[in-house]
Amino acid sequence: MFATTLNQEETLHWLAMRLVPGLGYRTAGQLIERFRTPQAIFRASRSELEAAGCAPGIAQTVASGCTFEDAVAQQEKMLEAGVSLVPIQDPRYPPRLREIYDPPLMLFARGRTELLSSVMLGVVGTRRPTPYGTAATERLAADLARAGLTIVSGMARGIDTAAHKGALSAGGDTVAVLGCGVDVVYPSENRKLAEELGQRGLVVSEFPMEAPAYPQNFPIRNRIISGMSAGVLVVEGAQYSGSSITARLALDQGRELFAVPGNITSKMSWGPNLLIKQGAKLVQEWNDVVSELPHRDRQRLIEAGRSRIQGENGAGAPPQGAAVPQPLPLGPAAEIGRKLLNLLKVDASIHIDEVLATVEDASPSEVIASLFELEMLGLVRQLPGRNFVKVW
């Protein structure tokens, strides 16, 4: 495994390998498996490269080292833009993405690279959403971000933009996967959002610096959105659309598939409604997603949420040297949640009627919503008869 930061020579060799014309994902993976490092690949002879699976023309290009001049230019652009390189053998590389059929050889990353190891959820949909689609996306992305998920989307117009904005509005984490270089803003109206993502979230791409946003790049990048994620949520889209492609990729990669139902008279609802008919999980609220995630992911969310609550209460500080989770609010019911944690007991249950009567400055629906949120975080457990106890 590589260190979390490549030195200048290592970065240069990875870039030179990325810039070899015609070198596909599978062949590049075979070369890395055979020679272990890009440095060893460029030291190999043409015959050795051909024996490892390279076509003669590609082997000649690699052996000649003619891509190093462009690699130097790429490295300079990366330094200017504050972009780091995350190759497939780097510990920061998303574990789920490494397991797909055709993982990218490397990722160009601008922002908080630690998000690559978080529990991610892809959110995709049409570039021309209805007001309902935009509102549903922003609300769900915000709620899911509060639950600890990192929202992944493509920073395109419409649903993608709403997903990023929803996560950021909740103080949550979000990752944009681009179909161009990470230093290229596409669409141009998302310039402010791109800057905010580079500071508070993460922008990644498999395409080199200054790579234009060619139409054929977007289906290619969709496999990264689904590949990085534990699941994919589709909000509005026609039957044959980019979001449908991402949904199909998610199924091929063994990811959970979710969809928000829509108006049956709207063409934008055809895609998600059809996915639901075919077995995708219907989503009305954030917990419809969280409850369907793999057990290990739910456990990570619960542990992170427990640390957040304990930190807000000034207790249970993490041990020295442990990773400190980002301080996220529980949501609009944060104050109610703290009151409930003070009210509930570990050794004696309290009936819901007594809870509602005690928390007087909140409506019953707000109290119940907060109880559900605390239960998902593993801080509260519901017993038979609508009785509640505190877990810790």
Secondary structure as the mmCIF struct_conf table of DSSP 4:
data_model
#
loop_
_struct_conf.conf_type_id
_struct_conf.id
_struct_conf.beg_label_comp_id
_struct_conf.beg_label_asym_id
_struct_conf.beg_label_seq_id
_struct_conf.end_label_comp_id
_struct_conf.end_label_asym_id
_struct_conf.end_label_seq_id
BEND BEND1 THR A 4 THR A 5
HELX_RH_AL_P HELX_RH_AL_P1 GLN A 8 ARG A 18
TURN_TY1_P TURN_TY1_P1 LEU A 19 LEU A 19
BEND BEND2 VAL A 20 VAL A 20
TURN_TY1_P TURN_TY1_P2 PRO A 21 GLY A 22
HELX_RH_AL_P HELX_RH_AL_P2 TYR A 25 PHE A 35
BEND BEND3 ARG A 36 THR A 37
HELX_RH_AL_P HELX_RH_AL_P3 PRO A 38 ARG A 43
BEND BEND4 ALA A 44 ALA A 44
HELX_RH_AL_P HELX_RH_AL_P4 ARG A 46 ALA A 51
TURN_TY1_P TURN_TY1_P3 ALA A 52 GLY A 53
HELX_RH_AL_P HELX_RH_AL_P5 PRO A 56 SER A 64
TURN_TY1_P TURN_TY1_P4 GLY A 65 THR A 67
HELX_RH_AL_P HELX_RH_AL_P6 PHE A 68 ALA A 81
TURN_TY1_P TURN_TY1_P5 GLY A 82 GLY A 82
STRN STRN1 SER A 84 PRO A 87
TURN_TY1_P TURN_TY1_P6 ILE A 88 GLN A 89
BEND BEND5 ASP A 90 ASP A 90
TURN_TY1_P TURN_TY1_P7 PRO A 91 ARG A 92
BEND BEND6 TYR A 93 TYR A 93
HELX_RH_AL_P HELX_RH_AL_P7 PRO A 95 ARG A 98
TURN_TY1_P TURN_TY1_P8 GLU A 99 GLU A 99
BEND BEND7 ILE A 100 ASP A 102
BEND BEND8 LEU A 105 LEU A 105
STRN STRN2 MET A 106 GLY A 111
HELX_RH_3T_P HELX_RH_3T_P1 THR A 113 SER A 117
BEND BEND9 SER A 118 SER A 118
STRN STRN3 MET A 120 GLY A 125
BEND BEND10 ARG A 127 ARG A 128
HELX_RH_AL_P HELX_RH_AL_P8 PRO A 131 ARG A 146
TURN_TY1_P TURN_TY1_P9 ALA A 147 GLY A 148
HELX_LH_PP_P HELX_LH_PP_P1 LEU A 149 LEU A 149
STRN STRN4 THR A 150 SER A 153
TURN_TY1_P TURN_TY1_P10 ARG A 157 GLY A 158
HELX_RH_AL_P HELX_RH_AL_P9 ILE A 159 SER A 169
TURN_TY1_P TURN_TY1_P11 ALA A 170 GLY A 171
STRN STRN5 THR A 174 VAL A 177
BEND BEND11 GLY A 179 CYS A 180
TURN_TY1_P TURN_TY1_P12 VAL A 182 ASP A 183
BEND BEND12 VAL A 184 VAL A 184
BEND BEND13 TYR A 186 PRO A 187
HELX_RH_3T_P HELX_RH_3T_P2 SER A 188 ASN A 190
HELX_RH_AL_P HELX_RH_AL_P10 ARG A 191 ARG A 200
BEND BEND14 GLY A 201 GLY A 201
STRN STRN6 LEU A 202 SER A 205
BEND BEND15 GLU A 206 PHE A 207
HELX_LH_PP_P HELX_LH_PP_P2 PRO A 208 PRO A 208
TURN_TY1_P TURN_TY1_P13 MET A 209 GLU A 210
TURN_TY1_P TURN_TY1_P14 PRO A 215 GLN A 216
HELX_RH_AL_P HELX_RH_AL_P11 ASN A 217 MET A 228
BEND BEND16 SER A 229 ALA A 230
STRN STRN7 GLY A 231 VAL A 235
BEND BEND17 GLU A 236 GLU A 236
BEND BEND18 GLN A 239 SER A 241
HELX_RH_AL_P HELX_RH_AL_P12 GLY A 242 ASP A 252
TURN_TY1_P TURN_TY1_P15 GLN A 253 GLY A 254
STRN STRN8 GLU A 256 ALA A 259
TURN_TY1_P TURN_TY1_P16 ILE A 264 THR A 265
HELX_RH_3T_P HELX_RH_3T_P3 LYS A 267 SER A 269
HELX_RH_AL_P HELX_RH_AL_P13 TRP A 270 LYS A 277
TURN_TY1_P TURN_TY1_P17 GLN A 278 GLY A 279
HELX_LH_PP_P HELX_LH_PP_P3 ALA A 280 ALA A 280
STRN STRN9 LYS A 281 LEU A 282
BEND BEND19 GLN A 284 GLU A 285
HELX_RH_AL_P HELX_RH_AL_P14 TRP A 286 VAL A 290
TURN_TY1_P TURN_TY1_P18 SER A 291 GLU A 292
BEND BEND20 LEU A 293 LEU A 293
HELX_RH_AL_P HELX_RH_AL_P15 HIS A 295 GLU A 312
TURN_TY1_P TURN_TY1_P19 ASN A 313 GLY A 314
HELX_LH_PP_P HELX_LH_PP_P4 ALA A 317 PRO A 319
TURN_TY1_P TURN_TY1_P20 GLN A 320 GLY A 321
BEND BEND21 ALA A 322 ALA A 322
HELX_LH_PP_P HELX_LH_PP_P5 ALA A 323 GLN A 326
TURN_TY1_P TURN_TY1_P21 PRO A 332 ALA A 333
HELX_RH_AL_P HELX_RH_AL_P16 ALA A 334 LEU A 343
BEND BEND22 VAL A 346 ALA A 348
STRN STRN10 ILE A 350 HIS A 351
HELX_RH_AL_P HELX_RH_AL_P17 ILE A 352 THR A 358
TURN_TY1_P TURN_TY1_P22 GLU A 360 ASP A 361
BEND BEND23 ALA A 362 ALA A 362
HELX_RH_AL_P HELX_RH_AL_P18 PRO A 364 MET A 376
TURN_TY1_P TURN_TY1_P23 LEU A 377 GLY A 378
BEND BEND24 LEU A 379 LEU A 379
STRN STRN11 VAL A 380 LEU A 383
TURN_TY1_P TURN_TY1_P24 PRO A 384 ARG A 386
STRN STRN12 ASN A 387 LYS A 390
#
